[in-house]
Amino acid sequence: MRRLGLFVIVLRVFLASLFGFLVLMQVMSLPGEFAHDAQQAPDRAHLAWAMLAVTELEVVCVQVVIVCTWRLLTMVTSDRIFSEASFVWVNWIVWSFVAGWLLLAGLAAYLAAYIYFTPELRDPGVPILLFGTVLVGAVFVLLVGILRALLRQATALRAEMDVVI
């Protein structure tokens, strides 16, 4: 358990750093970057603002996952991870992944259609990259769903063992 404590501390340091970095990106970097893009190409400003909105929402999804992971780490250190209370946080993680994936898929479809119907932008690399990113996102969503099911099984086994003991 002592070794696990060290991993939890290190993970929390990285989670806090990542959360702070994401807040900095949300407030300072992303709006300025997309505003600059909109000024550089006013005819495509609608793309920049749509991408800013989706990117900000994606960052919120990641922040929700960070907060939920922090709460789950608290449950791990107090040996309460295999309880029904952990499913509140796991469900938030699953739904954040689903929301993030839906946002990504929607933006990818929008951009792919825009690129397809704009002759001067017809580059097959961008839609292929978007499709690959959506596939990777789908794998993450399904993986988190499977991990949730495994936690459900482990929680049920732990409850059975507690009754036996």
C-alpha positions, -999 to 999 in steps of 0.1 A, spaced: 0 0 0 29 23 7 41 20 -29 7 27 -42 7 59 -21 37 72 -39 20 66 -73 -11 83 -61 9 114 -50 28 116 -82 -4 111 -102 -21 138 -83 8 162 -90 4 155 -127 -34 158 -126 -32 191 -108 -6 204 -133 -27 192 -162 -58 209 -148 -39 241 -143 -25 239 -178 -59 233 -193 -74 263 -174 -45 284 -188 -52 272 -223 -90 278 -219 -85 314 -207 -55 326 -226 -43 305 -255 -73 290 -273 -95 322 -276 -65 342 -288 -54 315 -313 -88 311 -328 -94 349 -329 -62 352 -348 -72 325 -372 -106 343 -378 -88 376 -385 -64 360 -409 -92 344 -429 -124 363 -424 -142 342 -450 -136 311 -428 -142 328 -394 -172 306 -388 -149 276 -388 -126 292 -362 -155 300 -339 -171 266 -342 -137 250 -335 -132 272 -305 -165 262 -290 -159 225 -296 -123 228 -283 -134 246 -251 -161 219 -245 -135 192 -251 -113 208 -225 -142 209 -201 -147 171 -207 -110 165 -199 -113 186 -167 -143 166 -156 -123 134 -161 -94 149 -140 -117 158 -111 -134 124 -112 -100 106 -113 -89 127 -83 -120 116 -64 -114 79 -74 -78 82 -62 -91 93 -28 -113 62 -27 -83 40 -37 -62 54 -8 -90 48 17 -97 13 2 -133 22 -8 -128 19 -46 -148 -13 -48 -180 3 -35 -212 16 -52 -200 52 -44 -172 49 -69 -197 44 -98 -209 80 -95 -174 91 -105 -169 64 -130 -202 73 -147 -191 109 -149 -159 98 -166 -178 76 -191 -203 103 -200 -175 128 -203 -157 105 -228 -190 100 -247 -197 138 -248 -161 145 -259 -163 118 -286 -197 131 -299 -182 166 -301 -152 153 -319 -173 132 -344 -196 162 -350 -167 186 -357 -149 160 -379 -181 155 -400 -186 192 -403 -150 199 -413 -149 169 -437 -180 181 -454 -167 217 -455 -134 205 -470 -151 183 -495 -174 211 -508 -146 237 -509 -125 230 -541 -94 249 -530 -93 229 -497 -97 194 -511 -69 177 -493 -76 141 -485 -51 141 -456 -73 162 -433 -104 141 -435 -84 109 -432 -67 124 -400 -101 134 -387 -115 99 -393 -85 83 -376 -89 107 -346 -126 98 -343 -117 60 -344 -91 65 -316 -118 84 -296 -143 56 -301 -117 30 -289 -112 51 -257 -150 54 -251 -154 16 -255 -123 9 -234 -136 31 -205 -170 13 -208 -153 -21 -205 -133 -9 -175 -165 3 -159 -180 -32 -164 -148 -47 -149 -151 -24 -118 -188 -35 -115 -177 -72 -115 -149 -65 -90 -173 -46 -67 -198 -75 -68 -170 -100 -60 -158 -78 -31 -193 -76 -17 -196 -114 -19 -162 -118 -1 -172 -94 26 -204 -115 32 -183 -147 34 -157 -132 57 
